[in-house]
Amino acid sequence: MTGDDRSARCTDDVCITCGDVAVPVRVVELLPGDLAVVEVEGRKEEISVALVSAAVGATLLVHAGEAIARVEPETS
């Protein structure tokens, strides 16, 4: 993605497609081909879940459009 393309797509402070930090997201739908629809800050985006075990409702950390870790809920 070139700088011009990025500015056209990334309009918010957090963009899980081209951001340089991992962002926590919630899985709302699993798609074929190791893809998922996730919700982040009220928006839905499509990401790759090829590297993690994803499930609807799970919280994942996403970097550059790729889920890199699953965040497990804390237990008391």
Backbone as ProteinMPNN parsed JSONL, in Angstrom:
{"seq_chain_A": "MTGDDRSARCTDDVCITCGDVAVPVRVVELLPGDLAVVEVEGRKEEISVALVSAAVGATLLVHAGEAIARVEPETS", "coords_chain_A": {"N_chain_A": [[0.855, -1.169, 0.0], [0.682, 2.149, -0.878], [1.644, 5.434, 0.281], [-0.333, 7.263, -0.555], [-2.544, 5.568, -1.005], [-2.935, 4.575, 1.576], [-3.652, 6.869, 3.087], [-6.109, 7.333, 2.009], [-7.648, 5.268, 2.956], [-7.274, 4.987, 5.75], [-8.726, 6.626, 8.171], [-9.135, 7.032, 10.82], [-7.815, 7.176, 14.231], [-6.98, 4.618, 14.9], [-6.096, 1.966, 12.938], [-6.469, -1.209, 11.893], [-5.539, -2.392, 9.66], [-3.267, -1.145, 8.542], [-1.836, -0.254, 10.697], [0.841, 0.215, 13.153], [0.879, -1.012, 15.583], [-0.316, -3.55, 17.86], [-3.738, -4.268, 18.044], [-6.524, -4.764, 20.151], [-9.33, -6.756, 19.266], [-12.736, -7.86, 18.66], [-14.076, -10.907, 17.624], [-16.622, -11.241, 15.28], [-17.621, -12.73, 13.205], [-16.777, -15.71, 11.517], [-15.058, -16.444, 8.531], [-14.658, -18.209, 5.38], [-11.416, -19.495, 4.356], [-9.528, -18.84, 6.339], [-10.209, -16.32, 7.389], [-11.745, -13.547, 9.136], [-14.431, -11.514, 10.371], [-14.159, -8.692, 12.31], [-14.775, -6.573, 15.156], [-13.867, -3.325, 15.902], [-13.599, -0.541, 17.809], [-16.286, 0.137, 17.171], [-16.407, -0.24, 14.427], [-16.469, -2.537, 11.663], [-14.158, -4.848, 10.403], [-12.283, -6.856, 8.085], [-10.083, -9.511, 8.714], [-7.096, -11.59, 8.737], [-7.0, -14.796, 10.193], [-5.221, -16.836, 10.251], [-3.051, -17.547, 11.839], [-3.897, -18.018, 14.421], [-6.132, -19.548, 16.854], [-9.303, -18.969, 16.29], [-12.545, -17.831, 17.35], [-16.021, -17.028, 17.309], [-16.77, -14.228, 19.222], [-14.383, -14.249, 20.574], [-11.479, -12.485, 21.778], [-8.934, -10.949, 20.017], [-5.522, -10.079, 19.294], [-4.468, -7.852, 16.87], [-2.307, -7.147, 14.215], [-1.364, -5.257, 11.508], [-3.482, -6.267, 9.944], [-3.461, -8.97, 10.494], [-4.236, -11.496, 12.741], [-2.467, -12.013, 15.672], [-2.398, -13.078, 18.182], [-4.409, -14.674, 20.693], [-6.459, -13.363, 23.16], [-6.956, -14.388, 26.316], [-9.633, -14.482, 28.669], [-9.304, -13.124, 31.962], [-9.158, -15.134, 34.885], [-10.533, -15.522, 38.113]], "CA_chain_A": [[0.0, 0.0, 0.0], [1.471, 3.367, -0.922], [1.178, 6.479, 1.179], [-1.588, 7.818, -1.048], [-3.603, 4.596, -0.756], [-3.153, 4.477, 3.014], [-4.382, 8.026, 3.571], [-7.479, 7.237, 1.527], [-8.365, 4.241, 3.705], [-7.12, 5.127, 7.203], [-9.222, 7.942, 8.552], [-9.246, 7.104, 12.266], [-6.56, 7.041, 14.953], [-6.609, 3.212, 14.938], [-6.402, 1.232, 11.714], [-5.839, -2.511, 12.062], [-4.996, -2.844, 8.39], [-1.922, -0.626, 8.283], [-1.254, 0.269, 11.923], [2.1, -0.387, 13.571], [0.704, -1.554, 16.934], [-1.353, -4.582, 17.937], [-5.002, -3.707, 18.52], [-7.484, -5.806, 20.542], [-10.575, -6.752, 18.512], [-13.654, -8.958, 18.991], [-14.515, -11.635, 16.428], [-18.08, -11.279, 15.133], [-17.998, -13.724, 12.191], [-15.687, -16.439, 10.867], [-15.242, -16.57, 7.088], [-13.778, -19.213, 4.771], [-10.081, -19.051, 3.973], [-8.816, -18.295, 7.507], [-10.537, -14.907, 7.551], [-12.796, -13.246, 10.11], [-14.9, -10.139, 10.519], [-13.977, -8.288, 13.695], [-15.245, -5.234, 15.502], [-12.897, -2.5, 16.619], [-14.102, 0.826, 17.991], [-17.566, 0.313, 16.509], [-16.309, -0.528, 12.989], [-16.189, -3.928, 11.306], [-13.078, -5.018, 9.43], [-11.93, -8.23, 7.779], [-8.686, -9.794, 9.027], [-6.656, -12.975, 8.631], [-6.855, -15.508, 11.473], [-4.476, -18.045, 9.907], [-2.04, -17.865, 12.846], [-4.483, -18.193, 15.759], [-7.386, -20.288, 16.98], [-10.326, -17.924, 16.436], [-13.941, -18.226, 17.542], [-16.91, -15.881, 17.462], [-16.76, -13.72, 20.586], [-13.014, -14.21, 21.096], [-10.706, -11.257, 21.633], [-7.655, -11.199, 19.37], [-4.64, -8.951, 19.03], [-4.276, -7.785, 15.421], [-1.278, -6.237, 13.715], [-1.284, -5.207, 10.043], [-4.524, -7.092, 9.344], [-3.219, -10.37, 10.832], [-4.365, -11.821, 14.159], [-1.19, -12.57, 16.118], [-2.565, -13.733, 19.482], [-5.742, -14.704, 21.272], [-6.417, -12.867, 24.533], [-7.854, -15.188, 27.154], [-10.178, -13.706, 29.79], [-8.702, -13.403, 33.265], [-9.994, -15.895, 35.809], [-10.237, -15.197, 39.52]], "C_chain_A": [[0.896, 1.227, 0.0], [0.895, 4.385, 0.029], [-0.148, 7.078, 0.75], [-2.748, 6.876, -0.77], [-3.951, 4.547, 0.725], [-3.979, 5.658, 3.523], [-5.835, 7.99, 3.122], [-8.294, 6.252, 2.358], [-8.35, 4.465, 5.209], [-7.525, 6.526, 7.63], [-9.315, 8.108, 10.063], [-7.875, 6.966, 12.907], [-6.059, 5.608, 14.968], [-7.053, 2.55, 13.648], [-5.704, -0.118, 11.813], [-5.271, -3.049, 10.766], [-3.558, -2.374, 8.206], [-1.256, -0.053, 9.538], [0.032, -0.433, 12.299], [2.067, -0.831, 15.034], [-0.346, -2.661, 16.873], [-2.58, -3.988, 18.607], [-5.919, -4.854, 18.946], [-8.791, -5.636, 19.782], [-11.429, -7.925, 18.962], [-14.15, -9.578, 17.699], [-16.04, -11.672, 16.399], [-18.537, -12.302, 14.103], [-16.741, -14.384, 11.649], [-16.04, -16.641, 9.404], [-14.353, -17.683, 6.557], [-12.393, -18.618, 4.49], [-9.295, -18.416, 5.099], [-9.0, -16.788, 7.649], [-11.627, -14.753, 8.598], [-13.195, -11.789, 9.995], [-14.791, -9.825, 11.997], [-14.526, -6.887, 13.899], [-14.165, -4.537, 16.32], [-13.424, -1.069, 16.623], [-15.367, 1.097, 17.176], [-17.569, 0.054, 15.011], [-16.066, -2.018, 12.797], [-15.125, -3.954, 10.227], [-12.819, -6.498, 9.235], [-10.434, -8.421, 8.013], [-8.381, -11.26, 8.725], [-6.521, -13.564, 10.031], [-6.071, -16.806, 11.267], [-3.509, -18.479, 11.001], [-2.598, -18.169, 14.229], [-5.723, -19.07, 15.694], [-8.481, -19.267, 17.279], [-11.703, -18.538, 16.61], [-14.761, -16.955, 17.68], [-16.951, -15.501, 18.941], [-15.372, -13.609, 21.191], [-12.402, -12.83, 20.889], [-9.33, -11.628, 21.093], [-6.833, -9.92, 19.337], [-4.3, -8.994, 17.55], [-3.218, -6.755, 15.096], [-1.241, -6.361, 12.195], [-2.268, -6.165, 9.376], [-4.406, -8.575, 9.632], [-3.377, -10.563, 12.34], [-3.082, -12.512, 14.6], [-1.288, -13.265, 17.471], [-4.024, -13.69, 19.881], [-5.607, -14.283, 22.728], [-7.438, -13.652, 25.334], [-8.355, -14.321, 28.303], [-9.478, -14.106, 31.093], [-9.68, -14.189, 34.126], [-9.566, -15.574, 37.225], [-10.137, -16.428, 40.349]], "O_chain_A": [[1.801, 1.315, 0.83], [-0.218, 4.219, 0.529], [-0.999, 7.37, 1.59], [-3.817, 7.317, -0.348], [-5.126, 4.485, 1.089], [-4.908, 5.468, 4.309], [-6.702, 8.558, 3.786], [-9.514, 6.392, 2.454], [-9.334, 4.157, 5.88], [-6.769, 7.485, 7.473], [-9.551, 9.216, 10.543], [-6.889, 6.678, 12.228], [-4.851, 5.38, 15.04], [-8.235, 2.566, 13.303], [-4.475, -0.175, 11.818], [-4.584, -4.071, 10.774], [-2.715, -3.148, 7.752], [-0.203, 0.576, 9.434], [0.301, -1.54, 11.832], [3.117, -1.007, 15.651], [-1.162, -2.706, 15.952], [-2.473, -3.289, 19.615], [-6.085, -5.818, 18.198], [-9.308, -4.525, 19.661], [-10.927, -8.871, 19.568], [-14.591, -8.875, 16.79], [-16.676, -12.082, 17.37], [-19.699, -12.708, 14.109], [-15.755, -13.709, 11.354], [-17.179, -16.968, 9.071], [-13.387, -18.066, 7.218], [-12.229, -17.401, 4.401], [-8.471, -17.536, 4.85], [-8.061, -16.069, 7.989], [-12.343, -15.704, 8.911], [-12.406, -10.941, 9.578], [-15.264, -10.587, 12.84], [-14.715, -6.125, 12.952], [-13.632, -5.083, 17.286], [-13.661, -0.474, 15.572], [-15.503, 2.157, 16.565], [-18.624, 0.118, 14.38], [-15.516, -2.68, 13.677], [-15.175, -3.188, 9.264], [-13.103, -7.305, 10.12], [-9.619, -7.61, 7.576], [-9.284, -12.063, 8.49], [-5.998, -12.92, 10.94], [-6.24, -17.763, 12.022], [-3.175, -19.661, 11.09], [-1.841, -18.544, 15.124], [-6.288, -19.302, 14.625], [-8.573, -18.76, 18.397], [-11.992, -19.616, 16.091], [-14.25, -15.924, 18.117], [-17.144, -16.357, 19.804], [-15.196, -12.946, 22.213], [-12.755, -12.107, 19.957], [-8.649, -12.5, 21.633], [-7.379, -8.817, 19.351], [-3.895, -10.032, 17.028], [-3.223, -5.643, 15.623], [-1.101, -7.462, 11.664], [-1.943, -6.798, 8.372], [-5.166, -9.37, 9.079], [-2.727, -9.875, 13.127], [-2.654, -13.484, 13.978], [-0.36, -13.969, 17.871], [-4.777, -12.806, 19.474], [-4.744, -14.785, 23.448], [-8.637, -13.589, 25.065], [-7.601, -13.518, 28.853], [-9.113, -15.265, 31.293], [-10.885, -13.939, 34.098], [-8.382, -15.378, 37.502], [-9.894, -16.343, 41.552]]}, "name": "protein", "num_of_chains": 1, "seq": "MTGDDRSARCTDDVCITCGDVAVPVRVVELLPGDLAVVEVEGRKEEISVALVSAAVGATLLVHAGEAIARVEPETS"}
